[in-house]
Amino acid sequence: MLLLGPILLAGVQSTVDADEVLSPQRPSVTLATLLQQSEPATLPEIEVRPPATSESALDSVPSDAPPIGSSDADVGPSPLGSTTPSTSPAASPATEASFSESFKSLSDQMFGGTMSNPSGLNSILRTEGDLFDTPRLGSIIDREELDRRQASTVYRALQNEVGVMLQQTGNGQLSPFIRGLTGQQILILVDGIRMNTSILRPGPNQYAATVDPGSIDRIEVIRGAESALWGSDAIGGVINVVTRSADPLRGDYLSPYFTQIYSTAEASSYTRTGFGGWYGATGITGGVSYLDVGNLDRGGDFGRQPGTDYNQYAGDLKLQRMLTENHLLTIAMQHFEQYDLKRSDRFLPFVLGPASDGSVPTQRPTFFDPQQRDLLYGRLEGLLPEDVVFADIYSVSLSGMRTKEASVVDRYASNDPAAVPTRREIGEFDDWGWGTTMSFVKDMDDFGKLTYGTDFYSETIDAERTRINNPTQPGATPSMTDPQYPDDSAADRVGVYASWHVSLTERLDTTTSVRYENINISGTPNFDTIGPTSFQRSYQDWIASLGLSYKLTDDLRLVGGYYEGFRAPTIDDLTANKTFLQNNQSTPLIGNLDVQPEHSKTYEVGLKFNYDKLRLQATEFWTDFDSYIDRETIGGARFLTNQQAYINGTEIAGEYLLGRNAALYGNFYYTYGTITTSDEPISRIPPTQGILGLRLKEPCQNAYFDVYTWMVDRADRYNSSNLGDVRFLPGGTPGYATLNVRTGRAFGSEKQHNISLSLENITDKYFRVLGSGVDGPGFNAVFGYQYSM
């Protein structure tokens, strides 16, 4: 369960008396010995030895030292890094079937279980578990895969994941769609801490891009509602970005690394310099990066798209300290900033406009400078004494967050190239927040495992906006106007949850979760009919879920479940004063205060195959909304109202091993969504799509060759709100298929150099992801180099 293994035995002893660590009065496994085993920390008489993969760790242990955590009941030695035979993961047929080290089986892909999340309580499942055993459908993108994807942006990091469509209104912005939902209906976490705030927009939002991909250790994705664990927003799915940490298994070390990636389609250059190290009982990791992006070269003969260039830089630092053999303290800081970032769909020529209804919006160039996110958190986690009744494992976090956006919007009277702006709006808002989470695990033996906890988040908004009429004329002066959000806006949320995992029979496992959540929102917007008026709204709900996993055979599981989703209206929903789509203005409407939270019910059934050659997840899902939030035109004004809607779909993802180092892989997903109240399609439901590829690996040289095609069907089920939007091509967004190749290898005496090359969209096909303001790149050659010690 815990991953905090021999955090360097000598290092732990530098802070804890060796006689105390090895005391015969404390035979149970300590936090400092759990990195090498995956069973719950409460299981008795587990023998753990130093890992075979770390010569420095082995050298640091005296040859006559007894095994950490051993007792008189131990019966003979077990393999290095394993538990006793009766509890060893290696004894399961599913793991024995993993005959290839090049391709991980489903049971080898773990949620949690990293030095960023040793307790497992901050993983996307709020516990440690693998893809095969959990009833949830998901995926894990590890550092090796991120390097293969040459992830210079989060867009490249998440691209082509099953069930995930990536929309960009502007280059450098990103809105992931999971099961047809996005924005406030998808929850994004960083190290288990909410990135979502009350200023996220209900449609595509750009903030998912505000993570430095070079700082990422892995990305965990769950498809489907997880509100019972995480609360509001987690209706379509959850994405947890797990950042890098130092590796205590390497012994005392300091390892710098350098990454350089260059892309021809954007003339972009991504550079990151970082380091990681561990000494004694202390680990440290961090880095800085810079990305310079030029205008995008589109497929076909369309040339480069204006308004797609920008710059960004980022920095992060993480310090970890073993306070005792049972407790780990983590302090982390992240800063991310983009500047001169354009909203691409408001620049001429409007991504090949006009809109589907024939309208041609007036140009409105929009710049974000800066777009910024900061995160600071401290976390204490570890094992509790054996005589503590209420929990075995704990994790407590305290975090501070900031989301800042400054924008300049120029309004024009025409699209004449010689036209000058008639009005300029300069706005800025700062969302300041802090939060705390507490989570605990109690192993109840035959009665299963109970995970429970509470979380609290609070945020306040500082906002202002000025207007300058005829800004190019001499003597033009600014005047104050209504900001995008009321300057005194505030929101807080508190929730408590419990999740119970128990084996009902030898074959049937169940996970039941329940949560209570309360959300408060307040502000003083300038309402349409009554002027500036203070308001306060509170929303409460109970949310539940039930997941089932039935073992048909050792390598085949039938999974299914019932999952409730919940999303409370936000500050953006109730108070935003902004332009949406191209030229439609959204102002605070007093009638919007009547809107109620979204509620959904998701039903899933699927199969998971974990054979030696076939690893596959397949599922069918159905989501019913009894209070879907959407805009409805009433008396000429677009109010928020609660409507009924549904989404259903099919998802398949897997790989078939042709040999130990070769595999066919692919995924497929189909999604269909309708607002039954208005008998209209849900906006931006992804078209049917998938990938099919062949990957070869040579582990000794860290070499790989990967050829795949990305295939997307035509999308013409437009919502009426899409018809005046130039991001939606008239008559439907055409389908497309791209051909792509990736290859790379390591060289050097210590394999410290890595080179990589990707050839994307080799046929130079023109395409656009549904609803994007940025066209797809044409033929793109991506060159990468990495150095690491």
C-alpha positions, -999 to +999 in steps of 0.1 A: +000+000+000+027+025+010+056+032-013+079+049+012+105+021+011+140+020+023+144+057+019+180+049+021+184+029+053+215+049+062+196+081+056+167+071+078+192+062+105+207+097+103+174+110+118+163+080+138+183+059+162+191+026+146+182+006+177+148+022+177+142+013+140+152-023+145+137-027+179+123-062+185+093-046+203+082-031+170+081-060+145+056-043+122+066-028+089+076+009+091+071+036+066+108+035+057+106-001+045+075-001+024+089+010-010+096-026-020+062-041-013+027-034-023+006-051+004-012-030+030+010-017+057-011-033+084-003-069+073+020-085+099+052-104+095+063-090+061+100-094+053+114-066+031+150-066+018+169-039-001+160-038-038+181-056-064+180-026-087+200-003-063+236-014-058+243+017-037+214+008-014+227-027-011+262-015-003+249+007+024+234-022+044+257-043+067+258-079+056+248-091+090+219-067+094+185-084+100+157-077+075+138-045+083+104-053+097+112-090+103+101-110+133+105-144+148+077-156+127+096-151+095+102-184+078+133-182+056+144-156+031+122-143+004+133-128-030+148-094-029+122-067-029+093-091-024+071-102+004+065-137+017+052-161-009+016-161+004+013-123-002+037-116-030+022-099-061+045-120-082+024-150-072-006-139-090-012-154-125-019-120-139+016-108-130+032-141-141+016-135-175+036-104-180+063-121-199+075-088-215+094-061-196+088-038-225+051-036-221+034-033-187+004-054-180-027-038-165-018-052-131+017-036-133+002-001-139-004+015-106-024+045-094-004+060-065+028+042-055+053+069-064+075+091-042+051+119-050+023+099-036+037+072-013+006+069+008-016+064-022-042+088-006-035+115-032-038+093-062-068+097-085-085+068-067-075+082-032-059+048-026-032+027-042-045+003-069-038-011-103-056-008-136-067-045-136-082-048-101-100-014-099-136-013-114-128+021-128-118+027-164-087+047-169-051+051-181-017+060-168+007+080-189+042+075-173+074+094-178+086+070-204+055+076-225+057+113-220+093+112-234+081+091-264+054+117-271+081+145-268+057+163-245+066+200-248+030+209-239+002+192-219-016+189-252+011+166-265+012+148-232-025+138-233-030+135-271-047+104-284-057+090-250-089+069-253-120+089-244-101+122-243-105+149-270-083+179-267-097+213-279-077+245-282-095+279-286-060+294-288-026+279-293-011+273-258-046+268-243-061+234-237-095+220-228-097+182-224-130+166-231-137+133-214-168+114-224-181+145-242-178+169-212-153+196-205-146+228-185-163+228-151-175+192-157-140+178-157-118+179-125-081+185-129-058+178-100-020+185-095-005+161-069-041+154-057-048+192-052-077+208-071-067+230-101-104+238-107-116+270-093-148+291-095-136+310-125-134+281-149-158+286-178-187+262-186-173+256-221-137+251-232-112+267-208-075+272-213-062+265-178-054+228-183-023+239-203-008+256-173+015+228-162+051+224-172+052+190-189+088+186-180+078+186-143+054+157-147+062+122-135+029+107-147-007+116-156-035+095-141-069+096-160-102+082-148-131+083-173-165+088-157-180+105-127-159+105-095-178+131-075-182+107-046-144+110-040-136+144-052-168+165-051-181+191-075-170+191-111-159+154-114-188+144-137-171+135-170-138+123-154-107+133-135-071+140-145-044+139-118-010+153-128+017+138-106+049+157-105+085+144-103+102+135-070+136+123-060+143+086-059+155+073-025+163+038-040+193+053-059+212+060-027+229+093-021+230+110-055+226+143-074+214+139-110+210+169-134+191+165-166+185+186-197+157+184-223+155+201-257+126+197-281+122+215-315+091+213-336+091+225-373+053+231-377+053+258-350+090+267-352+089+261-315+117+254-290+112+238-256+141+238-231+141+224-196+169+221-171+163+202-139+178+181-112+169+154-087+188+141-057+187+123-024+211+126+005+206+110+039+169+114+047+163+144+023+153+144-013+151+174-036+140+179-072+132+209-094+137+226-127+131+256-150+118+256-186+111+280-215+089+275-245+090+298-276+063+291-301+058+306-336+028+307-358+014+273-367+020+258-402-013+242-411-019+212-432-025+215-470-017+248-486-031+272-461+002+284-447+008+296-412-022+306-390-020+341-375-025+346-338-009+312-327+025+323-314+033+328-277+059+323-250+059+306-216+083+298-188+079+277-157+098+267-126+092+241-098+109+229-066+101+200-043+117+191-010+110+159+008+123+149+043+119+117+063+111+132+097+112+097+113+110+062+099+072+066+097+066+101+085+074+120+053+072+158+049+069+173+013+070+209+005+065+219-032+063+251-052+052+256-089+051+287-110+038+287-146+034+318-168+024+324-205+026+358-221+016+373-254-009+344-258-037+350-283-072+338-285-068+325-321-104+324-332-108+362-329-081+370-354-086+374-391-092+353-412-113+336-384-099+301-390-112+299-425-147+314-415-175+324-420-196+305-395-221+278-404-251+303-404-232+325-429-224+352-404-190+368-404-181+381-369-162+414-365-125+409-356-118+412-319-081+405-313-076+392-277-043+388-259-036+372-226-005+386-209+002+370-185-018+338-180-004+325-148-008+297-122+011+292-089+008+264-064+025+260-030+018+231-008+030+212+022+021+176+029+027+152+058+020+116+054+029+082+068+021+054+091+003+057+125+012+036+156-004+002+158-025+011+188-042+040+169-077+027+163-091+050+137-064+047+109-032+030+098-021+055+072-027+092+069-020+122+046-026+159+055-020+187+030-021+225+032-020+243-001-021+279-015-030+286-051-032+316-075-047+319-109-040+352-127-051+364-161-045+398-177-061+405-211-063+432-237-092+431-261-095+454-291-129+460-306-133+470-343-162+483-363-152+463-394-129+437-408-112+461-432-074+455-430-069+493-426-095+495-397-083+508-363-098+497-330-128+517-317-124+505-281-098+488-260-105+469-228-077+461-204-087+436-177-071+416-150-083+392-123-065+373-096-080+343-080-063+336-046-071+304-028-060+280-001-071+245+008-065+216+032-072+179+028-070+151+053-073+115+043-070+082+063-070+045+056-080+017+081-076-019+073-104-039+089-091-074+079-121-095+068-143-064+067-123-047+040-105-014+039-120+020+048-106+052+032-121+085+045-113+121+049-123+157+044-112+186+022-118+224+023-110+250-003-116+288-002-109+315-028-114+352-033-111+372-065-095+406-071-106+420-105-105+453-124-111+464-160-106+497-178-120+509-211-103+533-236-125+546-265-106+552-298-073+542-282-053+552-313-065+588-311-045+615-292-058+622-258-076+589-253-081+583-216-091+551-197-122+548-176-132+521-151-158+496-162-173+464-149-146+437-145-150+402-157-159+390-122-170+411-092-141+424-073-154+410-040-163+375-053-156+346-029-163+309-029-156+281-005-163+244-005-161+217+022-167+180+018-164+148+038-161+114+021-157+077+029-149+048+006-152+012+016-135-016-004-144-052+005-143-086-010-179-100-009-168-134-022-135-149-035-144-135-069-165-104-063-150-071-050-170-040-044-160-004-037-187+019-022-182+056-018-203+084-003-197+121+001-214+152+015-204+185+000-214+221+008-204+251-015-209+288-008-207+316-034-210+353-029-203+386-048-217+419-059-222+419-097-238+446-117-270+428-126-289+436-158-320+451-143-313+461-107-276+472-108-249+463-083-264+439-058-248+415-033-259+379-033-250+347-016-259+311-027-252+278-010-254+244-025-253+210-007-256+174-019-250+138-010-232+118-037-227+081-039-211+055-061-208+017-063-181-001-083-180-039-088-152-062-101-159-098-107-131-122-115-142-145-143-107-160-145-074-149-131-068-129-163-103-116-171-125-093-150-161-081-155-164-046-141-193-022-137-209+003-115-232+032-107-216+066-102-233+099-093-220+132-106-224+166-091-214+202-101-225+234-083-228+267-102-197+288-100-187+324-099-183+323-137-218+308-141-235+334-120-215+366-124-193+366-155-192+398-176-174+387-208-176+379-244-184+343-252-183+326-286-171+353-310-191+385-303-219+375-279-218+394-246-225+376-213-236+399-185-248+391-150-285+382-151-305+381-119-324+352-133-293+331-134-293+329-096-322+304-098-301+278-116-295+246-095-265+222-094-260+196-121-267+160-111-259+130-132-261+092-129-236+071-148-240+033-154-210+013-167-203-022-177-170-035-191-144-062-194-107-061-186-083-086-202-049-091-187-035-121-206+002-126-213-003-112-248-036-093-247-042-063-224-075-047-231-102-025-215-136-023-231-166-005-216-201+007-224-214+037-204-246+057-201-249+091-183-283+106-174-285+143-164-316+154-145-304+190-142-279+197-170-268+234-170-271+251-204-280+284-219-315+290-230-328+321-249-358+336-230-371+370-240-340+377-261-316+370-232-295+338-228-303+325-193-288+296-175-314+269-170-315+233-158-323+208-185-324+171-190-297+154-211-279+121-217-247+108-230-238+072-239-207+057-255-183+029-261-145+029-252-119+003-261-082+005-255-055-022-254-025-039-270-016-073-284+020-085-279+035-100-310+066-108-291+086-097-260+095-064-277+068-058-303+031-049-299+001-038-318-019-012-299-049+010-304-080+026-290-115+035-301-143+056-287-177+066-297-198+092-279-234+104-284-251+131-264-284+149-266-302+176-245-336+160-244-353+191-231-346+210-263-339+179-285-305+193-295-271+177-295-249+185-266-223+210-279-189+196-289-196+159-284-164+144-298-167+125-331-159+088-333-122+083-334-093+060-325-057+051-332-040+020-345-003+014-342+028-009-341+055-003-315+089-020-313+112-017-283+148-026-275+152-022-238+190-026-237+194+006-257+162+023-245+153+022-282+118+023-298+101+026-331+064+035-333+042+039-363+005+048-359-025+064-376-050+087-359-085+084-375-114+107-368-149+106-382-169+136-396-188+156-370-219+175-381-242+173-351-240+209-341-258+226-313-276+258-324-251+278-304-224+264-326-239+278-359-226+313-354-192+301-342-164+302-367-146+274-349-173+250-364-168+245-401-200+250-422-217+218-432-198+198-406-162+194-394-146+169-419-131+136-408-094+129-412-066+104-407-030+112-401+001+090-404+028+094-378+061+078-369+082+081-336+116+067-330+144+072-305+173+056-286+198+061-259+236+061-263+267+067-242+285+047-216+258+052-191+229+056-216+229+092-205+221+106-239+187+102-256+177+113-291+142+112-306+125+120-338+088+122-346+073+127-381+037+137-376+009+141-402+033+128-429+007+133-457+003+170-447-035+165-442-055+196-433-077+190-403-093+207-373-102+192-340-139+198-335-146+233-321-110+244-320-098+279-328-065+264-339-062+243-370-042+211-369-005+212-377+006+200-411+037+179-417+057+183-385+092+170-377+099+170-339+135+166-328+144+158-292+175+155-271+178+145-234+207+142-211+204+127-177+229+112-152 
